[in-house]
Amino acid sequence: MPPFKPILLIIPGWGGGLVLWEEFVLKLDRFFEVRFVSIHGGPGISEVATGLLADAPREFYLMGHSMGGWIAQHMAL
């Protein structure tokens, strides 16, 4: 096990939340510091992505589902 866990930001879909990801997070928690990100707020995907990046750690892994996937793509760009 590494001395620290890399950060994994998970952006769920519009109606999703931690309950839908619980089993997945239990497995990922062994390797990552898992953080869920709220997608509420902002008039559009680009604005939400920009806001999330402003609050994101310097280095992280990123995963999104459904609308969260769109936002993750904008963040990556």
C-alpha positions in Angstrom: 0.0 0.0 0.0 1.5 3.4 -0.9 2.1 5.9 1.9 -0.7 8.1 0.5 -3.8 7.5 -1.6 -4.3 9.4 -4.8 -7.5 11.4 -4.9 -10.3 10.2 -7.1 -13.1 12.7 -7.8 -16.4 11.1 -8.8 -19.0 13.2 -10.5 -22.3 11.3 -10.5 -25.1 11.8 -13.0 -27.8 14.4 -12.4 -30.0 12.1 -10.3 -27.2 10.0 -8.8 -25.5 10.0 -5.5 -23.4 8.1 -3.0 -26.1 5.4 -2.5 -25.7 4.3 -6.2 -21.9 4.2 -5.9 -21.6 2.6 -2.4 -20.4 -0.8 -3.4 -18.1 0.6 -6.0 -16.6 3.1 -3.5 -16.0 0.3 -0.9 -13.7 -1.4 -3.4 -12.0 1.8 -4.7 -11.4 3.1 -1.2 -8.6 0.6 -0.9 -6.6 2.5 -3.6 -8.0 6.0 -3.6 -9.2 8.8 -1.4 -12.6 8.9 -3.0 -14.4 12.3 -3.1 -17.9 12.9 -4.5 -18.5 16.2 -6.3 -21.9 18.0 -6.4 -22.9 19.1 -9.9 -25.5 21.5 -8.7 -25.1 25.1 -9.6 -23.9 26.9 -12.7 -25.9 27.7 -15.9 -24.1 25.1 -18.0 -21.7 22.2 -18.1 -18.7 24.5 -18.9 -19.4 26.7 -16.0 -19.8 23.8 -13.6 -16.6 22.2 -14.9 -14.7 25.5 -14.4 -16.1 25.8 -10.8 -15.1 22.3 -9.9 -11.6 22.8 -11.3 -11.2 25.9 -9.1 -11.9 23.8 -6.0 -10.1 20.6 -7.1 -6.8 19.5 -5.7 -3.6 20.0 -7.7 -3.5 16.4 -8.8 -6.4 13.9 -9.0 -8.0 11.2 -11.0 -11.4 12.0 -12.4 -14.4 9.8 -13.1 -17.9 10.8 -14.2 -21.2 9.1 -15.1 -23.9 10.4 -17.4 -24.0 14.2 -17.0 -21.0 13.9 -14.7 -19.2 12.3 -17.6 -19.8 15.3 -19.7 -18.6 17.6 -17.0 -15.5 15.4 -16.5 -14.7 15.7 -20.2 -14.9 19.5 -20.0 -12.6 19.4 -17.0 -10.1 17.3 -18.9 -10.1 19.6 -21.8 
